[in-house]
Amino acid sequence: MLRYIHGHDLHHHPQLARAMFRDRADQFRTRLGWEVEVDEQGEERDQYDALDPLYVIWQEPDGSHGGSMRFLPTTGRTMVNEIFGHLTGGAPIASPLIWECTRFCLARGAGSHVAAALMLGGGEIMQDFGIRHFVGVFDARMVRIYRMIGASPQVLGSEGAGRDRISVGLWDFSAQAQARVAARAGIPPQLSRAWFEAAFGPAPSAHARRSA
């Protein structure tokens, strides 16, 4: 199932949170060789985890972490603006209608449906928080994954070549895209909506005000 958890609420889900940060360490440092900070507990966190982001987490039936993403409004500090701004010409991306999506992580052995489920969760946030676009940094391996789940971004800028290529992309989420991603995830849109409302309730106007 999809879980929506703000940073300040992660302590209510300690096992799931620990597994998410450990899977991030496994993916980004061990498998991809990125220079990320991993603490003595084997968890990968960065400065943006301290800004109370919203996490979308795929929780497996046994309660374990299957995959996750992190969201922050671009009206505050973001990785895209502070670290990768040169890829967009140096002009900051800051709008209440655009949120940043980062730290797309899949646990080892995660099924192919997990990536699509996470994107479906992103679509729920976009729809109910009054967001028009997500912006995020992605590496070359993600191009195939985004294409596979039917959610390829508009590329704003890139650097590097081959497997080392890094890009900044902009996503929207139309009804057609939602249908494609839901089909790929094997999740009926009604079930996706039920998971979202379990976290935030059925009042979209309240969600939209929170994103301002």
matplotlib code that plots the C-alpha trace (Angstrom):
import matplotlib.pyplot as plt

x = [0.0, 1.0, 1.7, 2.0, 4.1, 5.6, 9.1, 7.8, 5.6, 8.3, 8.8, 5.3, 6.6, 10.1, 10.6, 9.4, 11.5, 14.6, 14.1, 13.6, 16.8, 18.8, 17.4, 18.5, 22.0, 22.0, 20.8, 22.7, 26.0, 26.3, 24.7, 25.2, 28.4, 27.2, 29.1, 26.3, 26.5, 25.6, 25.4, 26.5, 23.1, 23.5, 21.0, 21.3, 20.0, 20.9, 20.2, 16.8, 15.4, 15.7, 13.2, 10.0, 9.4, 6.5, 7.5, 5.5, 6.3, 5.3, 4.8, 4.9, 2.2, 4.7, 5.2, 8.6, 9.8, 9.4, 10.2, 9.8, 10.1, 10.6, 8.7, 9.4, 7.7, 10.0, 9.0, 11.6, 15.0, 15.4, 18.2, 17.4, 18.0, 20.9, 23.0, 21.8, 20.8, 23.4, 21.4, 18.5, 20.6, 21.0, 17.4, 15.8, 12.6, 10.3, 6.5, 3.7, 2.5, 5.8, 7.2, 10.5, 10.6, 13.9, 15.4, 13.4, 14.4, 13.5, 14.4, 16.3, 13.9, 11.1, 8.5, 8.2, 4.8, 6.5, 8.0, 4.6, 2.8, 5.1, 4.4, 0.7, 1.1, 2.9, -0.1, -2.5, -0.4, -0.3, -4.1, -5.1, -2.3, -3.0, 0.3, 0.8, 4.3, 7.1, 10.7, 13.5, 17.0, 17.4, 20.2, 20.5, 19.1, 15.8, 15.1, 14.1, 12.1, 10.1, 9.4, 8.4, 5.8, 4.5, 5.7, 8.6, 9.5, 10.3, 14.1, 15.1, 18.9, 21.6, 25.3, 27.5, 27.2, 26.2, 25.5, 26.9, 24.4, 22.4, 19.3, 16.7, 13.1, 9.6, 6.6, 2.9, 0.2, -2.8, -5.8, -4.3, -1.0, -2.8, -4.6, -1.3, 0.5, -2.3, -2.5, 1.2, 1.0, -1.9, -3.7, -7.3, -7.6, -10.2, -7.8, -5.1, -7.6, -8.6, -5.0, -4.5, -7.7, -6.6, -3.7, -5.2, -9.0, -11.3, -11.1, -8.9, -9.3, -7.5, -4.6, -4.3, -4.0, -1.2, 0.8, 0.7]
y = [0.0, 3.7, 5.6, 9.4, 10.5, 14.0, 14.1, 15.1, 12.0, 9.4, 8.6, 7.1, 4.6, 3.8, 0.4, 1.7, 4.9, 3.0, 0.6, 3.5, 5.3, 2.0, 1.1, 4.6, 3.9, 0.6, 2.1, 5.3, 4.4, 0.6, 0.0, 3.4, 4.5, 8.0, 10.1, 10.3, 10.4, 7.2, 7.2, 4.5, 2.9, 2.4, 5.1, 7.7, 11.1, 14.6, 18.2, 18.1, 15.4, 18.0, 20.3, 18.2, 16.8, 14.7, 11.1, 8.7, 5.2, 1.8, -0.5, -4.2, -6.5, -7.6, -4.0, -3.6, -0.7, -1.4, 2.1, 5.8, 9.4, 12.7, 15.9, 19.6, 22.8, 24.9, 28.0, 26.8, 25.2, 22.5, 20.3, 21.4, 25.1, 24.8, 22.0, 21.6, 25.1, 25.3, 22.7, 25.1, 28.1, 29.4, 30.7, 29.3, 27.2, 28.6, 28.5, 27.3, 25.3, 23.3, 20.8, 19.0, 15.3, 13.6, 10.4, 8.0, 4.7, 1.1, -1.6, -4.6, -7.1, -4.6, -5.7, -3.7, -2.3, -0.4, 2.4, 2.9, 2.9, 5.7, 7.8, 7.2, 8.5, 11.6, 12.1, 12.1, 14.7, 16.9, 16.6, 17.4, 19.9, 22.2, 21.4, 21.6, 20.2, 18.2, 19.0, 16.7, 15.5, 12.0, 9.9, 7.9, 4.7, 6.3, 7.2, 3.6, 3.3, 6.5, 5.4, 1.9, 3.3, 5.9, 9.0, 10.5, 14.1, 17.1, 17.5, 21.0, 20.5, 17.8, 17.2, 14.2, 11.3, 7.6, 6.2, 9.3, 11.6, 13.8, 15.7, 18.0, 17.1, 18.6, 16.3, 17.0, 14.4, 14.3, 12.0, 9.9, 9.6, 8.6, 5.8, 4.5, 4.6, 3.0, 0.2, -0.4, -0.5, -2.8, -0.5, 0.7, 4.5, 4.1, 2.2, 4.8, 7.5, 5.6, 5.3, 9.0, 9.9, 7.6, 9.9, 13.3, 13.0, 13.8, 17.6, 18.7, 22.4, 21.9, 20.2, 22.9, 25.6, 23.6, 23.8, 27.6]
z = [0.0, -0.4, 2.8, 3.0, 5.9, 6.8, 8.2, 11.6, 11.8, 10.9, 14.5, 14.5, 12.0, 13.2, 11.5, 8.1, 8.4, 9.3, 6.4, 4.0, 5.0, 4.9, 1.5, 0.3, 1.6, -0.2, -3.5, -3.6, -2.1, -2.5, -5.8, -7.6, -5.9, -5.1, -2.5, 0.1, 3.9, 5.7, 9.5, 12.0, 11.7, 8.0, 7.1, 4.3, 5.1, 3.7, 4.6, 2.9, 5.1, 8.0, 6.2, 7.1, 3.6, 2.6, 1.9, -0.3, 0.7, -0.8, 2.2, 1.4, 2.9, 5.6, 6.6, 5.0, 2.8, -1.0, -2.3, -1.6, -2.8, -1.1, -1.8, -0.9, -2.1, -4.3, -2.3, 0.2, 0.0, -2.7, -4.1, -7.7, -6.9, -4.4, -6.0, -9.6, -10.5, -13.3, -15.2, -15.5, -16.5, -12.9, -12.7, -9.5, -9.9, -7.2, -7.4, -5.1, -8.2, -8.4, -5.9, -6.0, -6.0, -5.0, -3.5, -5.7, -4.1, -4.8, -2.3, -3.5, -5.1, -5.3, -8.0, -11.2, -9.9, -7.1, -9.2, -10.9, -7.6, -6.3, -9.4, -8.9, -5.3, -6.7, -8.9, -6.0, -4.3, -7.4, -7.8, -4.2, -3.2, -6.1, -7.8, -11.6, -11.9, -10.1, -10.7, -9.9, -10.7, -12.2, -13.5, -16.8, -15.3, -14.5, -18.1, -18.8, -15.7, -16.3, -19.9, -18.7, -16.3, -18.7, -16.8, -18.7, -17.8, -19.9, -19.6, -18.6, -18.7, -18.5, -18.0, -18.5, -20.9, -20.8, -17.4, -15.7, -17.3, -14.8, -15.8, -14.3, -15.4, -15.1, -14.7, -15.1, -14.5, -16.8, -16.5, -19.3, -17.5, -14.3, -16.2, -17.7, -14.4, -12.5, -15.1, -14.8, -11.0, -11.1, -8.7, -9.3, -9.1, -6.5, -4.2, -4.8, -3.8, -0.7, 0.5, 0.0, 1.9, 4.7, 5.2, 4.5, 4.5, 1.6, 1.6, -1.3, -0.5, 2.7, 1.0, -1.6, 1.2, 2.8, -0.4, -0.6]

ax = plt.figure().add_subplot(projection="3d")
ax.plot(x, y, z, "-o")
ax.set_aspect("equal")
plt.show()
